[in-house]
Amino acid sequence: MTKTILFVSHHKKQCGVYEFGKDIYTAIASSLNYTVIKAECDSLIELRSAIATHHPEAIIYNYHPSVMPWLCTKVSKGVYKNNIASLKVVQIGIVHEITQQVADTATAYRNKYIIGEPDLRLNSLFDFYIAPDPTLLLKNRLVFKTGRLIPSYTNNQAAPSIPTIGSFGFATPKKGFSRIVQLVQQEFDEAVINLNIPSADYGDKDGSAAHKIMEECRSFVKKPGIQLNVSYDFLNKQQLLDFLAKNSMNVFLYEDTEGRGISSAIDNALAVRRPIAVSNCPMFRHILTATPSVCVDDLSLKQILNNGFAGLEQVSKDWHKDTIVWEYERILNAVLTYKSEAPSMGIINTLKSKYRRVFSLPDKTFTWLRNSEKANDDDMSVTGSVTYQAIAIPDGIGFNRILDNSARALYKPAIDQLIALVPKTMAKKIPAANVQQAFVFDTVYRNLANYSNPKLLCVGSYEDTASMGLIKMGYKIEEIDPMINYFLQEYYTKPSTQKNSYDIIFSTSVIEHDPDDQSFLECIHGLLAPNGIAVITCDYKDGWKPGDPKPAVDARFYTKQDLEQRMLSYLPGCELIDTPQWDCPNPDFDYYEEYQYTFATFVFRKKA
């Protein structure tokens, strides 16, 4: 029998939060592993009634304080003592206005499974949080994230013969409708502008704000060839998608600068597969890294229109309903495991065991936030114009080797190149350990020419300077990391993941942190394309055995026997790319003068 999950939203209103929740519920209700029941509640009494009727294992709230004020003010003030707590229901909140700061500081108000751990007994609302923001860094163990849900839609409408620019949204401040009209006026002599600005139950119920915006927009139309059409009807999902599909492109020029979550408008615009143009607003941060750019601060409307939909193709495919169902099931599996194990282990120990994030958190004095507030950081900007000459490897030196002082001398040009490409992140690293990044950078680069349009994957990509350097040089790399999105083992089960498809997979000093390196290697094996190569480095100390000293962040040191026998046994149909040289009687890396070891490389090919 499947476990019951209660999905709580407010009663139907003309608002974006309600529509978002309806779409998420419709998707996850198709789960074969959970029974998801929807409850529309506008009071604590209605919530209690739904809980008593369905006896859920967990509750997911489609939460926003403006639509659930009763939840904010009442659930956190004693109700757990008499009703919800007694049912031991896990509380999970979808947080719409999510930012990195909100996610980092989210805490558990109370947790029925915690004994003697007051550091988590802080005044917050839920036990766990879901952030529908694919750009979020996962630095808080109570916060999970998902991608966006792109509605399923087949656009059979022919592209208009006259450039037709569309947009929609409630008449809340800073939507930028008048700027759309002004840009069209500047760039086109003949065009149609279609705007849908419905009245909103929260903020503009009588539609007066919408009509005021319309009058302002009409005042900017000066050219006789520019036609402005404004409608005020609230469109259901099918009607909205049909409206977007008939436009040549859809444009959203919000003016918000900070403190906002991601706009759901883009989810619908992606569904119809027309070109999209946006402002440089954080609410569009999940598509601002598209190549070519879709931001009007970078390109004109005409340029974005002519570039088509190609730059958004991958996100449109990746945020499919099946992926969202998989993500919610993954989250529910984790939180319900917390519930079952925490009474005996304590939630902190539980978090550190099966579902712990195995990589140490970064130094918070400097944060390299991809796709986020620091999007203009020098270490992130892509130049595409940098040239690099692969290092001339002397005869007798292979690629399965020890990265000792001789390797540091050999790979110094690669280290220097990385310092030039990503100076801020390289400055954070231990200098003697940078030989690993340099080796991976050089080895991946020299092998790119062996493949036509190579498909690359970096495993453990957060602040991986080899990956960052290659991206800055203009190479496209898919990245996974539990700080950014997934563990490797999770990514492997993701519905959209293509097995046997990557030409080069690389991972710098990651495998030694994974408690299950067998599944780590098996996943790489399953992801590699025939004739693809994997480039891995690891912490190495020959003769080490479990129980011997090691850094706390490592699950193990690797030995010659591990590399020659155990690891290869997990990789059927694979072979080392050359004869290994893993002898190292005198390790020369001192980890804070406490541990002495070295680094080894493990480079193999999947046979065709």
Secondary structure, 3 states (H helix, E strand, C coil): CCEEEEEEECCCCCCHHHHHHHHHHHHHCCCCCEEEEEEECCCHHHHHHHHHHHCCCEEEEEECCCCCHHHHHHHCCCHHHCCCHHHCCEEEEEECCCCHHHHHHCCCCCCCCCCCCHHHCCCCCCCEEEECCCCCCCCCCCEEECCCCCCCCCCCCCCCCCCEEEEECCCCCCCCHHHHHHHHHHHCCCEEEEEECCCECCCECCCHHHHHHHHHHHHCCCCCCEEEEEECCCCCHHHHHHHHHCCCEEEECCCCCCCCCCCCHHHHHHHCCCCEEECCCHHHCCCCCCCCCCECCCCCHHHHHHHCCHHHHHHHHHCCHHHHHHHHHHHHHHHHHHHHHHHHHCHHHHHHCCCCCCCCCCCCCCCCCCCCCCCCCCCCCCCCCCCCCCCCCCCCCCCCEECCHHHHHHCHHHHHHHHHHCHHHHHHCCHHHHHHHHHHHHHHHHHHHHCCCCCEEEECCCCCHHHHHHHHCCCCCEEECCCCCCCHHHHHHCCCCCCCCEEEEEEECCHHHCCCHHHHHHHHHHHEEEEEEEEEEEEECCCCCCCCCCCCCCCCCECHHHHHHHHHHCCCCEEECCCCECCCCCCCEEECCCEEEEEEEEEEEECC
